[in-house]
Every structure is written in structure tokens, then in C-alpha cells.
């Protein structure tokens, strides 16, 4: 029974997919955060030049 449990790899695939999804989500969050900061700076510059 222990050997069967030890050699069962069906859950490993789900864990791998979960780690891949977490990595992709982290990359997307980083890009969106960086893009948001640069857009905020750009619109702030435009706003102050219009005043």
C-alpha cells in the first residue's frame, strides 16, 4: 500500500500545472503593475502641462 502511494504520480501533474499558473499570474501582475505606474506618470505629466 505504501509503495503504491509512493509511486502514484497523478497528483504531481496537478501540482506542476498549479505552479505554472502561479508563475504566469505573477508575471502578469508584475507587468500590469509596472505598466500602471508608467501610465500614471505619463498622465500626470500631461495633466500638469495642460494646467
C-alpha positions in Angstrom: 0.0 0.0 0.0 2.8 2.4 0.9 4.6 1.5 -2.4 1.5 2.1 -4.4 1.0 5.5 -2.7 4.7 6.4 -3.2 4.8 5.6 -6.9 1.4 7.3 -7.7 2.3 10.5 -9.7 -1.3 11.6 -10.6 -1.2 14.5 -8.2 2.2 15.7 -9.3 0.9 16.8 -12.6 -1.8 18.9 -11.0 0.8 20.5 -8.7 3.0 21.3 -11.7 0.2 22.9 -13.5 -0.6 24.9 -10.4 2.9 26.1 -10.1 3.0 27.1 -13.8 -0.3 29.0 -13.4 1.1 30.8 -10.3 4.2 31.8 -12.2 2.2 33.1 -15.1 -0.1 35.1 -12.8 2.9 36.6 -11.0 4.4 37.7 -14.3 1.1 39.3 -15.4 0.8 41.1 -12.1 4.3 42.4 -12.4 3.8 43.7 -15.9 0.5 45.3 -15.2 1.9 47.0 -12.1 4.8 48.4 -14.0 2.6 49.5 -16.9 0.2 51.2 -14.5 3.0 53.1 -12.8 4.4 54.4 -16.1 0.9 55.3 -17.4 0.2 57.2 -14.1 3.4 59.2 -14.5 2.6 59.9 -18.2 -0.9 61.1 -17.5 0.3 63.2 -14.5 2.8 64.9 -16.8 0.1 65.6 -19.4 -2.2 66.9 -16.7 0.4 69.3 -15.3 1.3 70.6 -18.8 -2.4 71.3 -19.5 -2.8 73.4 -16.3 
